[in-house]
């Protein structure tokens, strides 16, 4: 890290020592202070200063001997990657009001589009991986999910192997979290261990492993997932198996998916529709068209619109219309991102929608798929009166422009 010579204005509110305002480099030095209270105060000060250059010097404190410092450090690191001012409606009282709450899993649920494109030091990834084996349950859970928020695929071979190892952790909550993070980070080397985890003693691990197999497109798992679907028949087990199959994008899964288009469980109908779209199976276009209009479940209607767009129909407008439902925002963002750059020009005008949640979602999507052509449209909402919309637009532009 380069030496900071000037007193940072962002640290103007720092504690006063000998009538002098603490400088950035002095605060960083205090991260190594043997006094735990001083280390904790320094972590809080760097977090509150919202200065991204603190990301790397903070990283070692993820493995501090004091739990409170570890948790505060993980929350601080997350705040750098989730924006200078964490305001999302979808995260209740993040680190601003409830700094000691478990926040990393909630951050993970926001999805990749919500993450600011800050550099990710290897030391931070390494520290989070090490903390997965921490003796304190809350620390290891926060570290696992924070890794899923902050790290970017592909992980290097050593880091990937360390994460895969967590699938055999003694804590089932960590085994399940590791499976979900493996899916998010597309750790394809985890295929064998995920297939093994489908038979884990704990249901939450089995379900997470089945879904992760779909995310990493592990085709060898298709027979295993079909067997699990036949075993569970209904409920979360069946949905997890079907969702895994639906994400494979393989034509061989279509015969298994089709019967579930009319299942009474909306989660199964959703996965079946999405899976047929990814598999390129056009035999159910008429049925999908009816689902997109008349299904009683909004998430199933959105899934059908996604599938029809994948199959060459023009359903982007209908899909975006469903984003007015707050509960569908994340599903809608993921679907639009998966549809990719070809649909980006159709989204520019939707940045002017009256509903702020729709403007925010479209800005997030364009940050992932829009490219330079989306910048003029995003610039128009960078000063949006809704702070979440403005933040999403700025985040999207930063991602498109790349490292500065």
N, C-alpha and C positions, 0 to 999 in steps of 0.2 A: 504493500500500500504506500502511495506516495506521501511524503511528509506534508502535513498541513501547517503552514506557517501563520496564517492569519487567524484571529479569533472569529469563529463562525457565528454569524448572526442568529443561526438556528439554535445556538446554545446560550442565548442571552439569558434564559431563565435558569441556567445551571446553578448549583450550589456555590456559594461564595467561600473561598478559602483564602484567608489572609488578604481580604479586600480585592482579590483578583478573580475575574470570571474564568472558570475552567475552560481550557482549550480542548479541541477535539482530541489531539494526541494525548493530552493528560487523562482524559476520560478513558481512552483506549488502554492506556497503561494501567489504569485502575481495574480493568477487567482481570488483571493478573494479581491484584492485591490479595494478600493472605486473609484479609478480613472479609467475611462473607457479606456483611451489610454494605461494605464499600463496593464489592463486585455487583451486588444486586442493584444498588443505586445507579451504578454506571450503565447497567443493562437498560434500566428504565429511562435513563437520560438519553441514551442513544436511540431508543425506540421513539421517545417523544419528539426527538429532534427530526425524525423522519428523513434521515440522511443515509442514502443507500450505500455509501462507502463504508458504513458500519457492518454490512453483511458479513464480510470475511473475518474481521477481528472478533465478531461475536460468536462465530461458529464453534470454537472450542468449548464454550460454556454450555453447549448442548449436553456435554458430558461432565458438567461440574458436580462435585460431591454433594451439593445441596439441591434437593428436589425443587425448592421454590425458584432457585436460580435457573435450573434446567427448564422448567415450565415457562418462566418469564422470557427466557432466551428464545425458545421455540415460538412463543407468541410474537415476540419482536421480529423474528425472521419472517414469519408469515405475514406480518403487517407490511413489510417491505415489498412482498410479492403480490399482495392483495390491494395495493394502492396506498398513496400517501395519507388518505383520509378514509378509513374503513367505514362505509356508510350503508352497505348493501341491506336492502329490506329483507333479503333472504337469509341473513345471518343475524340472529338475535343477540344484541349486546356483545359484540365480538370483544376485542381486547380493550375497548374504550371503557366499558362499564363493568365487565365481568372478566377481568384478566386471569383469574384463577379457574375459570370454567374450562371444560374440555372443548376446544375450539377447532382443532385440526380436522376432525372428522366432518364437521359442518363446512369447513373451508373446502375439503375434498369434494363434498357434494355439489359445490358451486360449478365444478367442471373447469377444464383448461382455459376456456375463453375468458374467465374472470381473473386470470393471473397476468400481472404486468410483466413485460419481457425484460426483467432484470437479468444480468449475468448470474450464473450459478457456479460458485467456486467449488472445486473438488473437495475442499476441506469441509464445506457444509454438508455435501452429500455423504461424505465419509463419517462425519459426526452423527448425522441422523441414523445412518445404518448401524453404527456402534450402539446408539441409544435404544435400538430395538431390543437389545438384551439387557437393558437396565433392570435393576431389581424392583423398581417401583412401577406397578401396573399402569398408572396414569401417564408416566413419563414415556414408557415404551409405546403406548397407544398413540400419544400425541406425536412422537417421533415418526412412527410408521406412516400415519396419515399425512403428516407434514412433508415427508419424502414424496408422497404421491402428488402433493400440491406443487412443490418447488422443483423437483428434478424433471429433466426433460429426456425423452427417448432420443437415441438409444443410450442406455447405461453402458459403461465399459464392462468388459467381461468380469472383472473382479467384483465390481459393485453389483452386477446382475446376479452373480453367484451368491453373494452375501444376502441379497434379498430373497432368492430362491430358498436358501437355507432356513429362512424364517417360516416357511411352510411346515417345518418340523418343530416349531417352537413349542415349549411345554404349555404355554398359555393359548387356549383356543381362540381367544379374541385377537391375538396377534397373528395366528395362522389365517384367520378369516381376513383380517386387514391386509396382510401380505398378499393374499390372493387378489384382492380388489386392486391394490396398488400395482401388482404385476400386470393386471389387465390394462390399467390406465397407461402404464409406461411401456406396454407392448414388449414385455420380456419374453421373447419366443423361446429362450433356453429353458423356460420353466415347464415345458409341455409334459415331460415324464412325471415330474413331481405333482403337477396339478391333476393329472389323471389319477395318480395314487391318492390324492387328497379327496377325490370324489367319494372315496370309501372311508373318510375320516369318521371318528367316533362322534363328532359333534356336528349337528345339523347346519349351524351357521357356516362352518368351514366347508362342508359339502356344497352348499348352495353357492357360496362365493367362488369356489373352485370351478363349478360348472359354468358360471357366467364368465369367469376369466378365460376359460378355454375358448369361448366364442370370441372374446376380444382379441386374443392372440392368433385366432384362426388356426387352431391346432386340429387339422383334418383327421389325424389319427384318433382323435377322441370321439368322432361321430358315432361309431358303434356303442361306445360307453354311454354317451348321452342318450342315445335311443333306448338303451336298456334302463337307464335311470328314469326316463319319461314313462316307460311302461310300468316300472315299479311304483312310482309315486302316483301316477294317474291324475292327481289334482293337487291344489295347494301350492305353497312356495317351492316345494321340491320339484313338482312338475313344471312350474313356470321357469325355474332356474335352468332345468335341462333343456326346455324348449327355447329359451332365450339364447343359451349357448349354441344350439343348433342353428337358430335364426341368424346369428352373426357370422356363420361360416361362409356364407355366400356361395354355397355349393349346390349345384342342381340335384345332387343325390339326396338332399334334405327335403325337397319339395313334396314328395309323397307323404312324408311324416307331418309336414306342416299343414297341408290343405285341410284335413278334418277339423283342425282347431279354429278355423275361421268362423265356425258357428258354435263354438264352445260357450257355455254360460259364463265362464270366468273371463272378464275383460282383459286381464293380464295375458292370458293364453291367446286370446284373439289378437291382441296387439302384437305379440311376438310372432304369431303366424303370419300376419300381414307384412310386417317388416321383413321377415325371413324370405317370403316369396318374392318380394321386390329385390332383395339382394341376390337371390338365386336366379333372377331373370326369368322366372316362370310366368308366362302371359296367359296361362289357361284360366286364371281366376280374375281376369280384369273386370268382368261384369260384376262379380261378387264384391270385389274391392271397391268398385264405383258405388255400389249400394251402401257399403259400410261407410264410405267417406261422407255420405249424406245423411244416413238414417240411423247409424248405430247409436245406441243410447249413451255410450261412453265417449266423452270428448277425446280421451287419449287414444282410443281405438280409431276414431275418425281421423285424428292426426296421423296415426300409423298408416292408415289406408292411403291418405294423401301422399305420404312419403313413398310408399310402395308404388303407387301409380306414377309418380314422377320418375322413380328409378326405372320403371318399365316403359318410359318414353312418352307418357301422357303429360299434360301441362297442368300441374296441380300446386305449383309454388304459391300462387295467390291464395288458394284455399288453405294451404298449410299455414301461411303467415296470419291469416284471419283468425286462426285458433289461438294465436299467441296472446290474445286479450285475456285469456284465462291464466291467472298467475300460476296455477298448479301445473300448467303445461309448459311453462317457460323453458325449463331445462331440457325436457324432451324435444321441444321445438328447436332449440339451439343445436342440440346434438344432431337432429335429423337434417337441418339445413347445412350444417358443417359437413356432414357425410355426403350430401349431394354435391358439394364441392364448387370450385370456381365457375363452372358454366352457368350457375344460376345467379351469380353475384350481381350482374347488371339489373336483374329483375327486382333486386332488393333496395336499390338506391332511393327510389321514390317512397318506400315504406318507412324511411327515416323521418318522414313528416307526419306519421300517424298521430292521432290525438291522444292515444293511450301511451303514457310514458313507459310502461313495461314492454310494449311492442318496440318502441324506439330503442330502448336499452338492449333488447334481445337482438335486434337487427344489427346494431352497432357491434355487439360482441361477435356475431357471425361474420360480418364483413372483416373484422380484424383477423379472423382465421382463414378466410377464403378470398378476400376481396382484391388483394394486390394494389398496386399503385393507382389503378383506375378508380378505386373506391375513395381515395383521399379527398377529392373535392366534395363529395357527398357527405363524408364524415365531418369535414371541416364546418359544415353548416350547422351541425348539432353539437359541436365541441363547446359551445357556450349555452347549451340548453338550460332552461330555467329549472329543470329537474336535475339535481346534483348527480344522481345515479346514471342518468342518460349522458350527461356531460363527461363523467368519468369513463363510461364505457367507450365513448367516441375517442377520447384522448388515449385510452389504453389501446384501442384498435389501431389508431394512427401510429402509435409507438411500435406496435408489433409489426406493422407493414413496413415502416421505415427501417426497422432493424437496429442493431447496436449503433449508438452514436458515439 
